[in-house]
Amino acid sequence: MTTINPARHMKIDDRAVSLTVGYPADIAVFRKEEFMTQFGDRTFNDSSVQLRYGKYVYRCVMTVKNGEVVYRDVMF
């Protein structure tokens, strides 16, 4: 799981790293989409403003907070 290392750092790994009944669960679901332009790969800036190239984009299609759906893409 991608949450185990941050949870260990925050000392909550005994209760916050599993999608299990009774555990807290805030999750986001993403869809991988091909995203190329007529000129080729799409360009992006990363968090340090470095130019990156890629063929895919990840779109959030659903967000669940405290067990309730708080966002859902109408196409999902």
N, C-alpha and C positions, 0 to 999 in steps of 0.2 A: 504494500500500500504506500502511496505517496505521502500519507499523513504521519507515518510512524516517527520519522526523525524530528519534525517540528513538535509533535506531541511529547516525545522524550525530552526535548529541550525545555518545554513548558511544564514537565513533570505531571502530565495528565495521560500518559500512555496506558495506564491501567483501565481507562474508561472511555477513551476518545479515538480509537483507531479501528473500530469494527462496525459494520452495518448489521447490528444485532438488536433484537427487540430489547428495549430498556436503555440502550446507549444513546447519547445525544448524536444527532446526525444532521449536519448541514452539508448538502452536496450540490454540485453543479454537473450537468450532463452536457457534453459538447458533441457536435457533429463535425467530422472532418470533410471539407469540401475542396474540390479542385478549384483553384482560383488563378487562372492565368489570363494575361492580357493578350492582345493581338501581337504584341512585341515580345512575348515570352514570359518568363517568371515575373511574379509580382514582387515589388520592392517594399520593404518594411524598415522602420527604425526600431532598434531594440531599446531597452531601458537606459542604456548609456549613449543613445543617439547615434549608434553605429548603423550604417546601412547594411541590410541583410536581404537576401533573395530567397524566394520560396515559391513552391507550386501549390501550396495548400493553405487554407485558413480554417481555424477552428471557431465555429459559431456556437454560442451558448443556446441550447434549446430548452433547458429547464433548470430551475433552481429550487431547491427544497431547503427550508429553514425551519428548525424545530418541528420537523415532521410534516410541515404544510408546504404545498407548492405555492411559491410566491411569484414565480415567473414561468411562463410556458410560451414558447414560440408557436404561433398559430399554425405553422406548417408541420409541427412535430406531432 
